[in-house]
Amino acid sequence: VSSAGCEGITQICSWQECTDIISDLNENNWREKLGGDNIENNIKCGTHILKKKYNALKDGVEFDGCSGRGVTYSGWDAALRGYNGLGCGEDQDYYVEEVKQRYSELLKVDTAGYGESSVSSSPIKKKFDWEYKGKSYEISFDIYEDLFNYYNDLNVGDDEYRVYTSSSGDNKLINDISKQLENLAIEQGNRELAPYLAASFVQSLRYTSDKITTGFNDYARYPYETLYEEGGDCEDTSILTAKFLKQMGYDAVILYFDMPQGEDHVAVGVRCAEGVTGVCYLYEGKDYFYLETTGENWNVGEVPSDYNGMSARVIEI
């Protein structure tokens, strides 16, 4: 319990905001249900409140604090500011900047120093073949159960996709596959074909919903997990595609579609050379073309009818 009377790792003070997701939560039991060893409930409540703050403040909120800063936050920065409070709190004026700095430092840390050199299990041989524009392609690689289990245990279902695309333990595998795809493109006489082969390879993986494989929705997977399981849902394949594109030197983002009815959808946005046509999304002065990662034979800029004309939240990775 903090000096302000807030509970747990996410410092819950406004327990009333979580009565819709945690049953029987009330004034008499909220500290017990959200504090102490109830870490899962605490995080569940904290992330729920943060998302509420995002929806309420994402378009912009002014903040003065104790020092009269006069700054405007938007997006998730505004959500963080709202979560911590919009008034004057001792030593809290730069809360958003401090959280982002710590987050950046964590991203620079190698994934617990874990990688293929750390595993003890025998390699599992994987081989994939698919078609793109009438031609057949094939790649193969080794993958390890130990490293898959590591990522599977590490996974917390966070929708902060940068966590998944910036993991370093799978860098060797992603680099090896990227090199194979680039060599296949060179064999066709066109090095620029490589990102299209990466996208078509991922599109050829089987679609598996989270409800089937994990028992609940919104469970993002690391690229290593998706390759090991040879498939995933839209956010899993988008994370994998984005990591391939970043490895190849392309500017890519995640496109998140908040669906008013039905399940939300995730795709990739990629910066393209002049001459590419189709649906794109403007973000910080740059156009990112839509790239579908589930199902085969989708072209860059081509959007499924369910999402055509809808706005997307652009997430940096």
Disulfide bonds with the S-S distance in Angstrom:
Cys6-Cys13 1.44
Cys18-Cys45 1.98
Cys66-Cys88 1.73
